[in-house]
Every structure is written in structure tokens, then in C-alpha cells.
Amino acid sequence: MISSILETIGNTPLITIPNSNKADEGQVLFKYERFNPGGSIKDRAAMHIINEAERRGLLKPGGTIIESSSGNFGISLAMIGAAKGYRVIILVDPKTTSSNLALLKCFGAEVIVVTEKDDCGSYHKTRISLANKLAKEIENAYRPDQCFNLLNSEAHYKSTAREIMNACSNKIAVFITAVSTGGQLGGISRYLKTFAPQVKVIGVDAVGSGIFGGHADSYRIPGIGLGWTPVNLNMEYIDCAYKITDEQAFVTARAFARNEGILMGPSSGACALVALKVAQELTPEDRIVCMVSDGGDRYIQTLFNDEWMEQQGFKTSIDLETLREMAQQLQPWSECPANVANYRSDLAYTLDVPESTLRMNEEILAQSYFFQESSLIID
Ligand SMILES: Cc1ncc(COP(=O)(O)O)c(C=O)c1O
């Protein structure tokens, strides 16, 4: 018997894609995070951060959780808040889908839509500074602060990365995931470069995002991208970065629903396209683990709506051969991401990141407990 829904977070399956992945290529495995109870990978980081906040006395009974999130992290916090009895306030932006807004509300979260864009053309900075302001004004408030909190990547170092290594043993050749706050890519890459340094780590971003440098522009892929390189991401651990267009991401996600019966969101479509490219360059002994961070059911009104796709000027369908060709033609954005890093040490100050988060980060870095591991269990 399971005593709380929160105990079902993690231990998600690795799934092959036999219809799109040929037998003589590298073997693509999707780490399918839709099976988390909140429907996405963000349950892992949210749970770890809230547990640590309780343990450290930063979040007390009757407290309020305040966070900036375009959707998934907010939904995870709303679910956890409902299960544990906290008030939850989530700051979203106009890119947040109506399904995500409905999900936030169904868990009882209060939602604030931030409509003012920041100097990078996105809403990240305006959302974060308003969340920090509210956290100061509301009594007994706690800011998980996924963007500046190193517990975000620690969550993936401790859970997602270990699950992948335990399941794949030494056969993993390439790891691919999308990046925004850098939680998943930062934590998993640190783990892999510590215990399996031969694994090639690939980060996937949106054209228009600034995590791997480049010209800032608006983009439509939800959950991916940031105007700068997040603190949770150490670029020294990333071997290669791709930037994917909106249409490529959306069309690929739709193709996987039709051809494999796998629902995924656009950020995972972007990663899956890169996985198909890498597979064509490798042999069946090589496993390519590709994160599928959420399911497509939260994008029914956009990604899976023909009319919406046509309004964006996107194709509504693509056959498998064309998809594989599109993948083959992809070129890396950078093969040395450390050289294109865009860290902004001033932001913690200008966005008014809470002192408690900065102090805890220093403690994590000083203790280095998350950088070391005494033993590694491999099946
Ligand atoms: C669907 C989806 N994919 C990818 C990401 C990027 O993950 P991270 O913030 O850990 O870099 C997010 C983050 O919100 C997301 O919601």
C-alpha cells in the first residue's frame, strides 16, 4: 500500500521506439516522465526542494509556497501543496496553456499571470522578481526558486541520473535532454561526468533562447529556454548543444504520438529529433537515453490542435521518412558549450533572490555532498 500520492514520484520507465528507430542504428530509449503523478519530470525537483525546505525549517505548517513557473513545476508544487496542506501561489505567463492553468487551479493553487516581458523578450525575469517581491510581503512564505536553487539539479543527481545508470549500466553512449532552469541537464550531466565520463551529454535548447548564447528572440516551445545560462548548469559537463525551431519541436512531438503511440510535449519533441539524428550515427550496442519530460495531453489545445498549428504556420503532419531526414540534417549549435556560456552573476542581486536560497547554495557548494558519492550500484 502507498501512504501518499507523493511516494509514486520517480522510477519512470525507459521505452524503446521500434517504429522510428531502425535496428541497425543506436538504440533510443525514452525516459518517460509523464508517469510521475503530476505528469512531468518537475515532480522530482519540486518534491526534493519542499522536503529539504521542511527539513531546514524554511517551510513551516500553514506556510505559503510562491513560485514562478510556466507550467510543469507549478503543477508539481500545486499537487505537493494539496497533499501536504500548504497554500500555493504560482506566477505564470501568457505562454502557459489553458490546460496547465486548469490543472493548477484543480489542485487549489492561486495563479497570477505576468504579462510584462523582460529585456530578453521572455517573461522569466519579470516573473521571478515579482515572485521574490510577494515572498517578502506574505508572512511565512517560501520560494522554491527553481532557477537559482541548487537543490533543483541535486534532485536529478540523486534520482533521475541514478535510475538511468542503474537501468542502462555501461551501455549508455549518449544522454539528451532539454534545458531551461538547468535542473535536469545540470544534475544528470554532473552525475554522468563523475561516474560514466565516456557518456556524451547533449543539451537541447530553443532557437531564440540564450542558454548557449546567440541572438535572443521569442519562441513558442513551452518549458524550454532562458535568457542566460542558469546556475544549476555547469557547461564543462556538456559536450554538445542543439537549438531546435518551434516547428521542428511541435511536428516531431506529433509524429511520435502517431507513429509510436507516445504522447509528449514540444520540449521532448525537440529532444526526440536530436535523438533520431544521433541514432543514425551510432550502432545498436550504443544506447541513447532521451528525456521525455512530460506528456502531450497538457498541450491538446495547441500542439494537438490542427487549427492552432496552422495559425502558427506549422505543418500538421510529417511522415516518418521525412522526420528522419529532418533529424539527419540537424547541425549542432555548439560542440564546446563552455565557450558559449552566458552566466549572469549579477542576476541573483537584481532579481532579489532570497538570502535563504543564496546561503543554502553556498552551503551545498561548501559541503560538496552532492558532488561526491561513496558507491555506485550498477545492475
Ligand atoms: C516540459 C519541460 N521540458 C523541459 C524542461 C527543462 O527542464 P529544466 O528546467 O530542469 O532545465 C521543463 C522545465 O520547465 C519542462 O517543463
The ligand as a Tripos MOL2 file, in Angstrom:
@<TRIPOS>MOLECULE
LIG
   16    16     1     0     0
SMALL
NO_CHARGES

@<TRIPOS>ATOM
      1 C1          8.3370   20.0630  -20.4410 C.3       1 LIG1
      2 C2          9.6540   20.5630  -19.9790 C.ar      1 LIG1
      3 N1         10.7580   20.1900  -20.6220 N.ar      1 LIG1
      4 C3         11.9770   20.6110  -20.2410 C.ar      1 LIG1
      5 C4         12.1340   21.4770  -19.1880 C.ar      1 LIG1
      6 C5         13.5160   21.9510  -18.8000 C.3       1 LIG1
      7 O1         13.9250   21.3820  -17.5710 O.3       1 LIG1
      8 P1         14.8700   22.1650  -16.5580 P.3       1 LIG1
      9 O2         14.0960   23.3390  -16.0250 O.co2     1 LIG1
     10 O3         15.1910   21.1600  -15.4940 O.co2     1 LIG1
     11 O4         16.0690   22.6110  -17.3210 O.co2     1 LIG1
     12 C6         10.9980   21.8980  -18.4980 C.ar      1 LIG1
     13 C7         11.1060   22.8660  -17.4250 C.2       1 LIG1
     14 O5         10.1550   23.5010  -17.0310 O.2       1 LIG1
     15 C8          9.7350   21.4270  -18.8930 C.ar      1 LIG1
     16 O6          8.6150   21.7780  -18.2420 O.3       1 LIG1
@<TRIPOS>BOND
     1     1     2 1
     2     2     3 ar
     3     2    15 ar
     4     3     4 ar
     5     4     5 ar
     6     5     6 1
     7     5    12 ar
     8     6     7 1
     9     7     8 1
    10     8     9 2
    11     8    10 1
    12     8    11 1
    13    12    13 1
    14    12    15 ar
    15    13    14 2
    16    15    16 1
@<TRIPOS>SUBSTRUCTURE
     1 LIG1         1 GROUP 0 **** ****
